[in-house]
Amino acid sequence: MGTLYIVGTPIGNLEDISFRVIRILSEVDLIAAEDTRVTEKLLSRYDIKTQKTSFNKDNSFGKIPEILNTLINHDVALTTDAGTPGISDPGYDLVKEVNSAGFTVVGIPGPSAVTTVLSMCPFPLEGFIFTGFPPRKEGDLLKFLKHYEALNLPVVLFESPRRIRNLLEKIALLYPDRSVFIAREMTKIHEETFHGTSSDALVHFIEPKGEFTMVLSKIKVETNLLNQTDILKLIRKLSSDGLGIKEISREIAIVAKLGNSGAYKLVLDTLTDDE
């Protein structure tokens, strides 16, 4: 039985590639690429002749059976146009089906826009939330931004040059003092970083070009405005967002000015009463 290799490829500069990635891409029998034309540039650079097939959001469900059939006797590598597969692309669907069919899945580490931007970011990073691309519709975008404000963590997201100014305008409207760190065209010739408020960013990026990765600083919660009802609502919201009791307790300890044990007990009692 074959193996599916999840291969991280350069996010811009084609030199950002490991010896192992070059070997795997050379040895597998098929490369399932988000865009075969983009992947061909990388393969040509390193004289790799492996057969390719497209695998993207438009054809993924039709291609999955073909890839599963190939894996019966051959190895397959999954790549995206840039970075690590499974992040904001249909890689998850393939991995799920490959696992269910009993084949082996192996991750080959490589570049990631998320970890790269965080390594340059001047914010404290005891944790972070990654959201991918924000919603396009106006109302959904505002709900999206409000949804993550209570988590008290930096938020990492992607955005296109066509929509980056609209996103910055909404952030400026909701959080005028919130800092943003923006990396544009990371690892490419015109790479650029920016740190300031969203209003400052709107002045800086008048005619935005390239791909954007943004980090929003965490929000300072005004703890003196939270009463008991607000705290209980926050506990239930964080729980519905998928956080565990320990994670919620850490947040509640901050916003409610409680000790760790007191916050843990409050969270546990609240969630137990809701069952």
Secondary structure, 3 states (H helix, E strand, C coil): CCEEEEECECCCCCCCCCHHHHHHHHHCCEEEECCHHHHHHHHHHCCCCCCEEECCCCCHHHHHHHHHHHHCCCCEEEECCCECCCCCCCHHHHHHHHHHCCCEEEEECCCCHHHHHHHHCCCCCCCCEEEECCCCCHHHHHHHHHHHHCCCCCEEEEECCCCHHHHHHHHHHHCCCCEEEEEECCCCCCCEEEEEEHHHHHHHCCCCCCCEEEEECCCCCCHHHCCHHHHHHHHHHHHHCCCCHHHHHHHHHHHCCCCHHHHHHHHHHHHHHHC
